[in-house]
Amino acid sequence: MEKLFETIFNSVNDGILIYDLEGRFLEVNQITCDDLGYQKDELLQMTGMDITPPEFREKLHEQMFGKLNQGGGIVETMCRCKDGSLVPIELNIRPIEYKGSPAILAVVRNITDRKKAEEAMLNSKLAAEAANWAKSEFLTNMSHELRTPLNSIIGFSDILCSEDFGALNEIQKRYLHNVNKSGKHLLELINDMLDLSKIEAGKMELFPEKFAIHDVINEIKATMVPLAKKKDIELKCSFNIENPLIVADSVKFRQILYNLVNNAIKFTDKGGSVTIGVNTSNEQTSIFVEDTGLGISSNDQEKLFNPFSQVDSSLSKEYSGTGLGLALVKYFVEMHGGEVWVESEVGKGSTFGFSIPTNFENTSS
């Protein structure tokens, strides 16, 4: 039996140590000797603390004591080899009886490769976070730099369009209108980029307040009517109660609904319809925007809420946009503790919806 034990003890791929309760080595296998660079008779004159660097001894003693009180377990530490090199090791320890006396069995594994892999992963994560932070800072700074001249362009073109400083001919009106419209469109895109950079940097905040959903929808309808009229699209509304109230961030709520309605009109053919529906209760408010537009395949629906994603690159040539609108919708809804969803069939239209708590409480602070 003793011969069998010795054969197994020396044939396993991991190092095996047996200590007494004072930490003295009672038995070691050949793998342990090879890994540490000691002869067996040298190790049997040593203790576990002799091969542990001083700065790790107290922590190792505490961890081993705690694990042994629980019947055993795994601890990690550093081990000093005979040549002075340090090696990270994992000790799987168990209390045993050895030759009639209490002892500790430790299976030792060199975890150098694992530690290198963990360090590489950590460095990659830190590098990615640094790159993402740099990108967010760049977008934020560029957005601010671009908004200042754009606001001037929009403001002065608004003044000129008002003809307060003299009448304009039709060509001048058309050109100024194009300048003004393009400036406002570019400002919207920049604002979307700025919002995304704030979200990624964790700087986006919510400011809940009570407001009437009907008021927000009326504002958005008033904004969207000119665009809908150009395409002969009917804008309709459906409420389950007359004028529901909600507690949420009204600015973000407006952006969510604006993006959904704007998308619905953009991707609906001439003569179609867009319906805004509201179902609210004391706990939950659900809103949907239904259109009779192009529709989206089930495969493409998975990509819809990814930043900078458009389901069909050919559409970007016909319908302008960065692909940020739905990503922001998802972010803003989830910040409220809600969820977004989509139902669609190619050629028959789409329904985008979201649900958020009717009385949102901001607990992030």
C-alpha positions in Angstrom: 0.0 0.0 0.0 2.8 2.4 0.9 4.5 1.6 -2.5 1.2 2.3 -4.3 0.9 5.7 -2.5 4.5 6.6 -3.4 3.9 5.7 -7.1 0.7 7.8 -7.3 2.3 10.6 -5.3 5.2 11.0 -7.7 3.3 10.4 -11.0 0.8 13.2 -10.9 1.4 16.3 -13.0 1.0 18.8 -10.1 3.3 19.4 -7.2 2.1 17.8 -3.9 3.2 18.8 -0.4 2.4 17.5 3.0 3.0 19.8 6.0 2.7 19.3 9.7 0.7 21.8 11.6 3.8 23.9 12.2 4.3 24.3 8.4 7.3 21.9 8.2 7.4 19.7 5.1 6.8 16.0 5.8 6.7 14.9 2.2 7.1 16.4 -1.3 6.8 14.8 -4.7 9.4 15.0 -7.5 7.4 17.6 -9.5 7.6 20.0 -6.6 11.4 19.5 -6.4 11.7 20.0 -10.2 9.6 23.2 -10.2 11.3 24.8 -7.2 14.9 23.6 -8.1 15.5 22.0 -4.7 16.5 18.5 -3.8 14.0 16.5 -1.8 16.2 16.3 1.3 16.6 20.1 1.1 12.9 20.7 1.1 12.3 18.3 4.0 14.5 20.5 6.1 12.3 23.6 5.3 8.9 25.0 6.1 6.3 26.5 3.8 7.2 30.0 4.9 10.9 29.4 3.9 9.8 29.4 0.2 7.3 32.2 0.7 8.6 35.8 0.2 8.3 37.8 3.5 5.7 40.2 2.1 3.3 37.3 1.3 3.7 35.3 4.5 1.1 37.0 6.8 -1.6 37.0 4.1 -0.9 33.3 3.2 -1.0 32.2 6.9 -4.4 34.0 7.3 -5.8 32.5 4.1 -4.7 29.0 4.9 -6.0 29.2 8.4 -9.4 30.4 7.2 -9.6 27.7 4.4 -8.6 24.9 6.8 -11.3 25.9 9.3 -13.8 25.5 6.4 -12.5 22.0 5.6 -10.1 23.2 2.9 -10.0 25.3 -0.3 -7.8 27.2 -2.7 -5.4 30.0 -2.0 -3.0 31.9 -4.3 0.4 33.2 -3.3 4.0 33.7 -4.6 6.7 31.1 -4.2 10.5 31.7 -4.2 12.5 29.1 -6.1 16.0 28.1 -5.2 17.4 30.4 -7.9 15.6 33.4 -6.4 12.9 33.7 -9.0 9.3 34.3 -8.0 6.5 32.0 -9.3 2.7 32.5 -8.8 1.2 29.3 -7.4 -2.2 28.0 -6.5 -2.5 25.8 -3.4 -5.5 23.5 -3.0 -5.3 22.5 0.7 -7.1 19.9 2.8 -6.6 18.8 6.4 -5.5 15.1 6.5 -4.0 12.5 8.8 -0.5 11.5 7.9 1.2 8.6 9.7 -1.2 8.9 12.6 -0.9 12.7 13.1 -2.9 15.7 11.8 -1.3 17.3 8.7 -2.1 19.4 5.7 -2.1 18.2 2.1 -1.4 20.8 -0.6 -1.7 20.3 -4.3 0.5 23.0 -5.9 -0.1 24.3 -9.4 2.1 26.8 -11.2 -0.2 29.5 -12.5 2.3 31.7 -14.3 0.6 31.3 -17.7 -2.8 32.1 -16.2 -1.6 35.2 -14.5 0.1 36.4 -17.7 -3.2 35.8 -19.6 -5.2 37.7 -16.8 -2.7 40.6 -17.0 -2.9 40.7 -20.7 -6.7 40.8 -20.5 -6.6 43.5 -17.9 -4.2 45.6 -19.9 -6.4 45.1 -23.0 -9.4 46.2 -21.0 -7.6 49.2 -19.6 -6.4 50.2 -23.1 -9.9 49.8 -24.5 -11.3 51.9 -21.7 -8.6 54.6 -22.2 -9.3 54.6 -26.0 -13.1 54.8 -25.3 -12.5 57.7 -22.8 -10.3 59.5 -25.3 -12.9 59.0 -28.1 -15.7 60.3 -25.8 -13.6 63.3 -24.8 -12.8 64.0 -28.4 -16.4 63.8 -29.4 -17.4 66.1 -26.6 -14.8 68.7 -27.4 -15.5 68.6 -31.1 -19.2 68.8 -30.5 -18.8 71.9 -28.4 -16.4 73.4 -31.0 -18.8 72.7 -33.9 -22.0 73.9 -32.1 -20.8 77.4 -31.5 -20.3 78.4 -35.2 -23.4 76.3 -36.2 -25.6 78.2 -33.8 -24.4 81.4 -35.4 -25.2 80.1 -38.9 -28.6 79.0 -37.8 -29.3 82.1 -35.8 -28.3 84.6 -38.6 -30.0 82.6 -41.3 -33.2 82.7 -39.2 -32.9 86.5 -39.0 -32.3 86.8 -42.7 -35.2 84.5 -43.5 -37.5 86.7 -41.4 -36.8 89.5 -43.9 -36.6 92.1 -41.1 -33.6 93.7 -42.8 -35.1 93.7 -46.3 -37.1 91.6 -48.8 -35.5 88.5 -50.4 -36.2 87.2 -53.9 -37.3 83.6 -54.3 -33.8 82.3 -55.1 -32.3 84.0 -52.0 -35.2 82.5 -49.9 -34.5 79.0 -51.2 -30.8 79.2 -50.6 -31.2 80.6 -47.1 -33.8 78.0 -46.3 -31.4 75.3 -47.4 -28.6 76.8 -45.3 -30.9 77.0 -42.3 -32.3 73.5 -42.7 -28.8 71.9 -43.3 -27.5 73.7 -40.2 -30.3 72.5 -38.0 -29.9 68.9 -39.3 -26.1 69.0 -38.6 -26.8 70.4 -35.1 -29.2 67.5 -34.5 -26.5 65.0 -35.5 -23.9 66.7 -33.3 -26.3 66.7 -30.4 -26.8 62.9 -30.9 -23.0 62.4 -30.9 -22.7 64.5 -27.8 -25.4 62.5 -26.0 -23.7 59.2 -27.0 -20.3 60.4 -25.7 -21.9 61.4 -22.4 -23.6 58.1 -22.0 -20.4 56.2 -22.7 -18.5 58.3 -20.3 -21.2 57.8 -17.6 -22.0 61.5 -17.5 -25.6 61.4 -18.6 -28.0 62.2 -15.9 -31.8 62.0 -15.5 -34.0 64.8 -14.0 -37.5 63.3 -13.4 -40.5 65.6 -13.2 -44.3 65.1 -13.6 -45.7 66.1 -17.0 -48.6 65.3 -19.3 -47.8 62.8 -22.1 -50.4 64.4 -24.3 -48.5 67.7 -24.2 -45.3 66.1 -25.4 -47.0 64.3 -28.2 -48.7 67.5 -29.3 -45.3 69.3 -29.4 -43.8 66.4 -31.5 -46.8 66.3 -33.8 -46.5 70.1 -34.4 -42.8 69.6 -35.2 -43.4 66.6 -37.5 -46.5 67.8 -39.4 -44.6 69.7 -42.1 -42.5 66.6 -42.8 -45.5 64.3 -42.8 -47.5 66.7 -45.1 -44.6 66.6 -47.7 -45.1 62.9 -48.0 -48.9 62.9 -47.5 -48.6 60.8 -44.4 -51.4 60.8 -41.8 -50.3 61.3 -38.2 -52.7 59.7 -35.7 -52.8 59.3 -31.9 -54.4 56.7 -29.7 -54.7 57.0 -25.8 -56.2 54.5 -23.4 -57.1 57.4 -21.0 -57.7 61.1 -21.8 -54.5 62.9 -20.6 -52.1 60.5 -18.8 -49.5 61.9 -16.5 -46.0 60.5 -15.9 -42.9 61.1 -13.8 -39.8 60.9 -16.0 -37.1 63.0 -17.5 -39.2 65.1 -19.9 -36.3 66.0 -22.2 -35.2 62.4 -22.6 -38.8 61.3 -23.0 -39.3 63.9 -25.8 -36.1 62.7 -27.5 -37.2 59.1 -27.4 -40.6 59.8 -28.9 -39.1 62.3 -31.4 -36.6 59.8 -32.7 -39.3 57.0 -33.1 -41.8 59.3 -34.9 -39.1 60.8 -37.1 -37.9 57.4 -38.1 -41.4 56.2 -38.8 -42.1 59.2 -41.1 -38.7 58.9 -42.8 -39.1 55.2 -43.7 -42.8 55.4 -44.6 -43.8 55.8 -48.3 -45.9 58.6 -49.6 -49.6 58.3 -48.6 -49.0 56.0 -45.6 -49.8 56.6 -41.9 -48.0 56.8 -38.6 -49.9 56.2 -35.3 -48.7 57.1 -31.8 -50.3 54.9 -29.1 -50.2 55.3 -25.3 -51.3 52.7 -22.8 -50.7 53.7 -19.2 -51.5 52.4 -15.7 -50.4 53.3 -12.2 -47.2 51.1 -12.6 -46.2 51.1 -16.2 -46.6 53.4 -19.3 -46.2 51.8 -22.7 -45.9 53.8 -25.9 -45.8 52.6 -29.5 -45.2 54.2 -32.9 -46.7 52.2 -35.7 -46.1 52.9 -39.4 -47.0 51.5 -42.8 -43.5 51.8 -44.0 -40.8 49.6 -45.5 -40.7 47.0 -42.7 -37.6 45.2 -41.3 -36.5 41.6 -41.6 -36.1 39.6 -38.4 -32.4 39.3 -39.0 -32.0 43.1 -39.3 -34.1 43.7 -36.2 -31.2 42.5 -34.0 -29.0 45.3 -35.3 -31.5 48.2 -35.0 -30.4 49.5 -31.6 -26.6 49.3 -32.1 -24.9 52.7 -32.4 -24.0 53.8 -36.0 -26.0 50.9 -37.4 -28.5 51.1 -40.3 -30.1 47.9 -41.4 -29.4 48.4 -45.0 -26.4 50.5 -46.2 -28.3 51.3 -49.4 -30.9 53.1 -47.3 -28.3 55.5 -45.9 -28.0 57.0 -49.4 -31.7 57.7 -49.6 -32.4 58.5 -45.9 -30.0 60.6 -44.0 -28.8 59.9 -40.5 -26.0 58.6 -38.4 -27.7 55.5 -37.1 -27.6 56.9 -33.5 -31.3 57.6 -33.1 -32.5 54.2 -32.0 -29.4 53.5 -30.0 -30.1 56.7 -28.0 -33.8 55.6 -27.6 -32.6 52.3 -26.1 -30.1 54.0 -23.8 -32.7 56.6 -22.5 -35.4 54.0 -22.0 -33.0 51.7 -20.1 -31.8 54.6 -17.9 -35.5 54.8 -16.8 -35.5 51.1 -16.0 -37.6 50.3 -19.0 -37.3 48.3 -22.2 -37.7 48.8 -26.0 -39.2 46.4 -28.5 -40.0 46.2 -32.2 -42.4 44.2 -34.3 -42.0 44.4 -38.1 -42.7 42.6 -41.4 -41.0 43.5 -44.6 -43.4 45.5 -46.9 -46.1 45.8 -44.2 -44.6 48.3 -41.7 -43.1 48.4 -38.2 -44.2 49.0 -34.7 -41.6 50.4 -32.3 -42.5 50.6 -28.6 -41.1 51.2 -25.1 -42.3 50.7 -21.6 -41.1 52.7 -18.6 -42.3 53.1 -15.0 -45.2 55.6 -14.7 -43.6 57.1 -11.6 -39.8 56.9 -12.2 -37.6 57.4 -9.2 -34.0 58.3 -9.9 -31.9 56.1 -7.6 -28.6 56.5 -9.4 -27.4 59.2 -7.1 
